[in-house]
Amino acid sequence: MTGRIVCTLLLAAVAGSMALGAPGPVAAQEGNPEEGAEVFKKCRACHDVGPEAKNKVGPVLNDIVGRKAGTIEGFTYSEANKAAGGKGLTWTEDVLLKYLENPLTFMPGTKMAFAGLKDEQDRKDLIAFLKKHTKK
């Protein structure tokens, strides 16, 4: 009987704290592709995406999510990027999330002279936008 009372009181306390807005587990926020389109404006000087995309200073980013590093035909990659691809680096969402925070730290020797996106939500939004340009 005492066990039931303790359990009931515990459930009531948890329910009460949730009703008061006490923090509980929070699901990871997904990326928003519309917001990502805005973030991509920081990338457009060097990268292109979409049906008419062409390599610029940086490679085309169509199909980047799931692609092996250093593999766009006709683009001259840094030795660091080619070596990463040769070792099997694939641009998964998790890898992109880390890379985009600070490309030079993630891949020393990369030609991508970009300070990175410090805000994690901006990175998630950008990745969601890029996924819209992935056929896989």
C-alpha positions as CSV (number, residue, x, y, z in Angstrom):
1,M,0.0,0.0,0.0
2,T,2.8,2.4,0.9
3,G,4.4,1.8,-2.5
4,R,1.2,2.8,-4.3
5,I,1.0,6.0,-2.3
6,V,4.6,6.9,-3.0
7,C,4.2,6.1,-6.7
8,T,1.0,8.2,-6.9
9,L,2.6,11.1,-5.1
10,L,5.6,10.9,-7.5
11,L,3.4,10.9,-10.6
12,A,1.4,13.8,-9.2
13,A,4.6,15.8,-8.6
14,V,5.9,15.1,-12.1
15,A,2.6,16.0,-13.7
16,G,2.4,19.2,-11.6
17,S,6.0,20.3,-12.6
18,M,5.2,19.6,-16.2
19,A,2.0,21.7,-16.0
20,L,4.1,24.5,-14.5
21,G,6.4,24.5,-17.5
22,A,9.4,22.8,-15.8
23,P,12.0,21.8,-18.3
24,G,11.7,18.2,-19.5
25,P,13.3,16.3,-22.3
26,V,13.4,18.3,-25.5
27,A,13.5,16.8,-28.9
28,A,16.3,18.0,-31.1
29,Q,15.1,20.8,-33.3
30,E,15.1,19.8,-37.0
31,G,16.3,22.1,-39.7
32,N,14.0,24.4,-41.6
33,P,14.7,24.5,-45.3
34,E,13.1,27.9,-45.8
35,E,15.4,29.4,-43.1
36,G,18.3,27.4,-44.7
37,A,17.7,29.2,-48.0
38,E,18.4,32.4,-46.1
39,V,21.5,31.0,-44.5
40,F,22.7,29.8,-48.0
41,K,23.0,33.4,-49.0
42,K,26.3,33.4,-47.1
43,C,27.5,30.5,-49.4
44,R,26.3,31.8,-52.8
45,A,29.5,33.8,-53.5
46,C,31.4,30.5,-53.8
47,H,28.8,27.7,-54.2
48,D,25.8,27.1,-56.4
49,V,22.8,24.8,-56.0
50,G,19.8,24.0,-58.1
51,P,19.0,22.6,-61.6
52,E,21.3,25.1,-63.4
53,A,24.1,24.9,-60.8
54,K,27.7,25.2,-61.9
55,N,31.1,24.9,-60.1
56,K,32.3,28.3,-58.9
57,V,35.2,28.9,-56.4
58,G,33.6,26.0,-54.6
59,P,31.9,22.9,-56.0
60,V,28.2,22.6,-56.8
61,L,26.3,21.5,-53.7
62,N,23.5,19.5,-55.4
63,D,23.5,16.0,-53.8
64,I,26.1,17.0,-51.2
65,V,24.2,15.1,-48.4
66,G,25.4,11.5,-48.7
67,R,28.2,12.3,-51.2
68,K,31.8,11.2,-50.7
69,A,34.2,14.2,-50.1
70,G,36.2,15.4,-53.1
71,T,34.2,13.8,-55.9
72,I,32.4,16.4,-58.0
73,E,33.6,15.9,-61.6
74,G,35.5,18.9,-63.0
75,F,36.2,20.6,-59.7
76,T,39.8,21.0,-58.4
77,Y,39.7,20.1,-54.7
78,S,42.4,20.7,-52.1
79,E,44.6,17.8,-51.3
80,A,43.0,17.7,-47.8
81,N,39.5,17.3,-49.3
82,K,40.7,14.6,-51.8
83,A,42.5,12.7,-49.0
84,A,39.4,12.9,-46.8
85,G,37.3,11.4,-49.6
86,G,40.0,8.8,-50.2
87,K,39.7,7.8,-46.6
88,G,35.9,7.4,-46.9
89,L,34.7,10.8,-45.6
90,T,31.0,11.1,-46.6
91,W,29.0,14.3,-46.2
92,T,26.4,12.9,-43.9
93,E,24.2,15.4,-42.0
94,D,26.3,14.8,-38.8
95,V,29.5,15.4,-40.6
96,L,28.2,18.5,-42.3
97,L,27.0,19.8,-39.0
98,K,30.5,19.6,-37.6
99,Y,32.3,20.7,-40.8
100,L,30.1,23.8,-41.2
101,E,30.9,25.0,-37.7
102,N,34.5,25.6,-38.6
103,P,35.7,24.1,-41.9
104,L,39.4,25.0,-41.4
105,T,39.5,23.2,-38.0
106,F,37.5,20.2,-39.2
107,M,39.7,19.8,-42.3
108,P,43.0,21.5,-42.0
109,G,44.3,22.3,-45.5
110,T,40.9,22.8,-47.1
111,K,40.6,25.6,-49.6
112,M,37.3,26.6,-48.1
113,A,38.2,29.9,-46.5
114,F,35.0,30.4,-44.5
115,A,34.9,31.1,-40.8
116,G,31.9,28.8,-40.4
117,L,28.4,29.0,-39.0
118,K,28.6,29.1,-35.2
119,D,24.9,28.9,-34.6
120,E,23.9,25.2,-34.6
121,Q,20.3,25.9,-35.8
122,D,21.7,27.9,-38.8
123,R,23.7,24.8,-39.7
124,K,20.7,22.5,-39.3
125,D,18.6,24.8,-41.4
126,L,21.3,25.0,-44.1
127,I,21.6,21.2,-44.2
128,A,17.8,20.9,-44.5
129,F,17.9,23.3,-47.5
130,L,20.7,21.3,-49.1
131,K,18.8,18.1,-48.6
132,K,16.0,19.6,-50.8
133,H,18.7,19.6,-53.6
134,T,19.5,15.9,-53.0
135,K,18.0,13.2,-55.2
136,K,19.0,10.3,-53.0
